[in-house]
């Protein structure tokens, strides 16, 4: 999808324990005029203050799923949106999304998809690559209100229409959608519609 001329610059930091990965990602980001690399470091411990100013942190660490989830939580508390890259979707996709990661990518994705994921997360949306999306799609537990919102969204209702139907504000609807996005790894309406259908939430 072509970027708008007025698209905001996404500031990103890369945490990766493989030097080849950090170098390759840094070179790839250098080809995107709308993405600015703030720092590339081998670990969160070595980052010090170098992550300051990064809205997005892209992370590829050889850690167990619980440790990855703990690192995601730490970065989220510092105000960063987190995009995780991993070769083991079966092990950690669900845990890192539940820990608050905005996106999850298989290491097999191409450069264009990785840049698209960075842009999506930088814009406040979620992104989950295809190899892991079905795992994330099965995992969430939605509240009654979230189920109502997903049902209306899947039936084509816009945010203000959902608000009117449920007797709540548009802002409240968007807050619920943000939480749904955190659970599912995506805030995009097509993805949420698919998830609603898969979970039997359509009428």
C-alpha positions as CSV (number, residue, x, y, z in Angstrom):
1,X,0.0,0.0,0.0
2,X,1.5,3.4,-1.0
3,X,2.3,5.6,1.9
4,X,0.7,9.0,2.1
5,X,2.9,12.0,1.5
6,X,1.9,13.4,4.9
7,X,2.6,10.1,6.7
8,X,4.5,10.6,10.0
9,X,8.0,9.4,10.5
10,X,8.2,6.2,12.6
11,X,11.1,6.1,15.0
12,X,12.2,2.6,15.7
13,X,14.8,0.8,17.8
14,X,16.0,-2.7,17.1
15,X,17.0,-5.2,19.8
16,X,18.5,-8.4,18.4
17,X,21.2,-10.7,19.9
18,X,22.4,-11.7,16.4
19,X,24.8,-9.1,14.8
20,X,23.8,-10.2,11.3
21,X,20.1,-9.7,12.1
22,X,20.8,-6.2,13.4
23,X,22.9,-5.2,10.4
24,X,20.3,-6.6,7.9
25,X,17.4,-4.9,9.6
26,X,19.3,-1.6,9.9
27,X,20.1,-1.7,6.2
28,X,16.4,-2.5,5.3
29,X,15.1,0.3,7.5
30,X,17.6,2.6,5.7
31,X,15.7,2.1,2.5
32,X,12.5,3.4,3.9
33,X,12.3,7.2,4.1
34,X,9.4,7.2,6.5
35,X,11.1,5.0,9.1
36,X,14.0,6.3,11.2
37,X,16.4,4.0,13.1
38,X,17.0,5.3,16.6
39,X,19.2,2.5,17.9
40,X,20.3,-1.1,17.2
41,X,21.4,-3.0,20.3
42,X,22.1,-6.6,21.3
43,X,19.9,-6.6,24.5
44,X,17.5,-4.6,26.5
45,X,20.1,-4.4,29.3
46,X,22.6,-2.8,26.9
47,X,20.2,-0.3,25.6
48,X,20.5,2.2,28.5
49,X,18.9,5.4,27.3
50,X,19.3,4.6,23.6
51,X,15.7,3.5,23.2
52,X,14.4,7.0,24.2
53,X,12.5,8.6,21.3
54,X,11.6,5.2,19.7
55,X,7.8,4.7,19.4
56,X,8.4,1.1,18.2
57,X,10.9,-1.5,19.4
58,X,11.5,-4.4,17.0
59,X,12.8,-7.4,19.0
60,X,14.4,-10.6,17.9
61,X,15.9,-12.4,20.9
62,X,16.7,-16.1,21.4
63,X,14.8,-16.4,24.6
64,X,12.1,-18.7,26.0
65,X,8.5,-17.6,25.6
66,X,8.2,-16.5,29.2
67,X,11.3,-14.4,29.1
68,X,10.2,-12.9,25.8
69,X,6.8,-12.0,27.3
70,X,8.6,-10.4,30.4
71,X,10.8,-8.3,28.0
72,X,7.7,-7.2,26.1
73,X,6.0,-6.2,29.3
74,X,9.0,-4.2,30.4
75,X,9.2,-2.3,27.1
76,X,5.4,-1.7,27.1
77,X,5.7,-0.1,30.6
78,X,8.3,2.3,29.1
79,X,5.8,3.4,26.6
80,X,7.1,1.5,23.5
81,X,5.0,-0.4,21.0
82,X,6.7,-3.8,20.5
83,X,7.0,-5.8,17.4
84,X,8.4,-9.3,17.9
85,X,10.2,-11.3,15.3
86,X,10.7,-15.0,16.0
87,X,11.3,-18.4,14.3
88,X,9.0,-20.2,16.7
89,X,5.4,-19.1,16.4
90,X,4.1,-22.2,18.1
91,X,6.1,-21.4,21.2
92,X,5.7,-17.7,21.8
93,X,3.1,-15.9,19.5
94,X,0.3,-16.2,22.0
95,X,2.3,-15.3,25.0
96,X,4.0,-12.2,23.6
97,X,0.7,-10.9,22.2
98,X,-1.0,-11.4,25.6
99,X,2.0,-9.6,27.2
100,X,1.1,-6.6,25.1
101,X,3.1,-6.9,21.9
102,X,1.5,-4.9,19.1
103,X,2.8,-7.2,16.4
104,X,4.3,-10.7,15.8
105,X,6.3,-11.7,12.7
106,X,7.7,-15.0,11.6
107,X,11.4,-14.7,10.7
108,X,10.5,-16.0,7.3
109,X,8.7,-12.8,6.1
110,X,10.2,-10.7,3.4
111,X,11.5,-7.2,3.7
112,X,8.3,-5.5,2.4
113,X,6.1,-7.2,4.9
114,X,8.5,-6.3,7.7
115,X,8.4,-2.7,6.8
116,X,4.6,-2.8,6.5
117,X,4.4,-4.3,10.0
118,X,6.6,-1.5,11.4
119,X,4.4,1.1,9.8
120,X,1.2,-0.6,11.1
121,X,2.6,-0.8,14.6
122,X,3.9,2.8,14.4
123,X,0.4,3.9,13.4
124,X,-1.1,2.3,16.5
125,X,-2.4,-0.8,14.7
126,X,-1.5,-4.5,15.2
127,X,0.2,-6.8,12.8
128,X,0.6,-10.6,12.9
129,X,2.2,-12.5,10.1
130,X,0.3,-15.4,8.5
131,X,2.2,-18.3,10.0
132,X,1.2,-17.2,13.5
133,X,-2.1,-15.5,12.9
134,X,-4.2,-18.6,13.3
135,X,-2.6,-19.3,16.7
136,X,-3.3,-15.8,17.9
137,X,-6.8,-15.9,16.5
138,X,-7.7,-18.9,18.7
139,X,-6.3,-17.6,21.9
140,X,-8.2,-14.5,23.1
141,X,-11.0,-14.6,25.6
142,X,-13.4,-11.7,24.9
143,X,-15.6,-10.0,27.5
144,X,-19.3,-9.8,26.8
145,X,-18.9,-6.1,25.6
146,X,-16.0,-7.0,23.3
147,X,-18.1,-9.8,21.8
148,X,-21.0,-7.3,21.2
149,X,-18.6,-4.9,19.5
150,X,-17.0,-7.6,17.3
151,X,-20.4,-8.8,16.3
152,X,-21.5,-5.3,15.2
153,X,-18.1,-4.6,13.5
154,X,-18.3,-7.9,11.6
155,X,-21.8,-6.9,10.4
156,X,-20.4,-3.7,8.9
157,X,-21.1,-1.1,11.6
158,X,-18.7,1.8,11.9
159,X,-17.4,3.0,15.3
160,X,-20.1,5.7,15.8
161,X,-22.8,3.2,14.8
162,X,-21.5,0.6,17.3
163,X,-21.5,3.4,20.0
164,X,-25.1,4.3,19.2
165,X,-26.3,0.7,19.2
166,X,-24.7,0.0,22.5
167,X,-25.5,3.3,24.2
168,X,-21.8,4.1,24.8
169,X,-19.4,6.8,23.5
170,X,-17.3,6.4,20.4
171,X,-14.3,6.8,22.5
172,X,-15.3,3.9,24.7
173,X,-15.8,1.8,21.6
174,X,-12.3,2.7,20.4
175,X,-10.9,1.8,23.8
176,X,-12.6,-1.6,23.6
177,X,-11.2,-2.1,20.1
178,X,-7.7,-1.2,21.3
179,X,-8.0,-3.9,24.0
180,X,-9.3,-6.4,21.4
181,X,-6.3,-5.4,19.2
182,X,-3.9,-6.2,22.1
183,X,-5.5,-9.6,22.5
184,X,-5.6,-10.5,18.8
185,X,-2.5,-8.8,17.5
186,X,-4.5,-6.7,15.0
187,X,-6.6,-3.6,15.0
188,X,-7.5,-3.8,11.3
189,X,-11.2,-4.3,10.6
190,X,-10.8,-7.1,8.0
191,X,-8.7,-9.1,10.6
192,X,-11.2,-8.4,13.4
193,X,-14.1,-9.4,11.1
194,X,-12.3,-12.7,10.3
195,X,-11.7,-13.3,14.1
196,X,-15.4,-12.6,14.8
197,X,-16.5,-15.1,12.2
198,X,-14.0,-17.7,13.5
199,X,-15.2,-17.3,17.0
200,X,-18.9,-17.5,16.1
201,X,-19.6,-13.9,17.1
202,X,-21.6,-12.9,14.0
203,X,-25.4,-12.8,13.9
